[in-house]
Amino acid sequence: MPDTETAPIRRRRWPVPASLLIGLAPIVVFAAVSAVRSRPSDDYAGVGTTIDSVVHRLILPELIAAGALALIVTGLGWWRIVTVDQRRGAPAWTILAPGLIVVAALGRLPFVEWGVRPLRYYLLLGVAVLLVGVFEELLTRGVLLAGLRARLPEFWVWLLSSVLFGLLHLLNILAGAAVGTTIVQVVFAASFGSALYVARRTSRSIVLPVLMHALWDFGAIAVVATGLGGSVTDFDGSVVALGLLGLATIAFLVFGVVTAVLVSRRDDRPRRLARRWRDVPARHEFETGRPSRASEDVGLDRPSA
C-alpha cells in the first residue's frame, strides 16, 4: 500500500473544458434574460412593421445585446477565433449553398410594396436587421462555435450550433407567437443555421453570415409590413409566386444541410482514420507472432498464433 505521505496528490480535473463552458454561457444567459423579460403580445406578428416597433422592439434591444456580447468577446480576447476561420475552409463548390439562400432572400424583395412606407422606415429596418445579424451570428456562429470546437469534432460543432440556434426561437412562444408557427420557425432556423455555417466556412469570416442573416430578415419583415398584412385577394398572383419561392427555399435549405454535413465530416476524416488505425496491430506482430514494443506501450492485444 503506497505511503500516503509520499504518494502524489491527484487533482480531479473538471470534465468540461473552460472554453466550452464559455461558449455555451452567453447563449444560456441570453435565453434566461429573454425568458424573464418576455411578455405575451397581441401584435407579435407585427414586430418591425412600423417605425416605432422597429426602434423600440428591434434596434434598442439588439443594440444592448450586441454591445454586451461585444464586451464579453473583448474581455475574453476571442475576436480572432470567433470572427475568422484561419485554418478551416471548404471546397469551392460549397459556396453554392449560401449563394442559393441569397437568391431566395433577394427573391422576396420584388414583393415589397416600397411606396407603402417612408424611406426612413426602410433605413431604420436596415439598421435593425443588421444589429440582429451581428448579435445572433456573433452568439451562435461565433462564441458558441469557438467554444464547441474546444472539445468536439467539427460534425458536432456544426450540428449543435445549428440546433441550438433553432431552439432559441422557442422563446417566441413566450412573446405571444403561436406554438405551431414557432415549431416551424425552429426547424427553419436550424436549417438556415446550416447554410450560415457553410457561409462562414467558405468565406473564412463571420461577415458573410451576418449579411445573409440581415438580408433574409429585411425581406421577411418588409414583405409583411407592406403587403402580406392585407387580404389574400390584394396579392392576386403574387401569393402563388411567393408559394413557389417558399418551395424553392425549402430545397435550398435541404441542400445547405447536406453541404454542412459534408464539410464538417471532411474536417473529421483525419480523426476517424486515426481512430480506425489505433487498434490495428503492427506488421511485425503478424510476421513473428510477438507484439512490438510500440504496441506494448499502447496496450494492444497480441494476435492469436
PyMOL commands that set and color helices and strands:
alter all, ss='L'
color gray80, all
select helices_A, chain A and resi 18-37+44-46+51-76+79-83+92-111+114-116+119-148+154-175+179-203+207-228+232-234+238-278+283-288+293-298
alter helices_A, ss='H'
color red, helices_A
deselect
rebuild
show_as cartoon
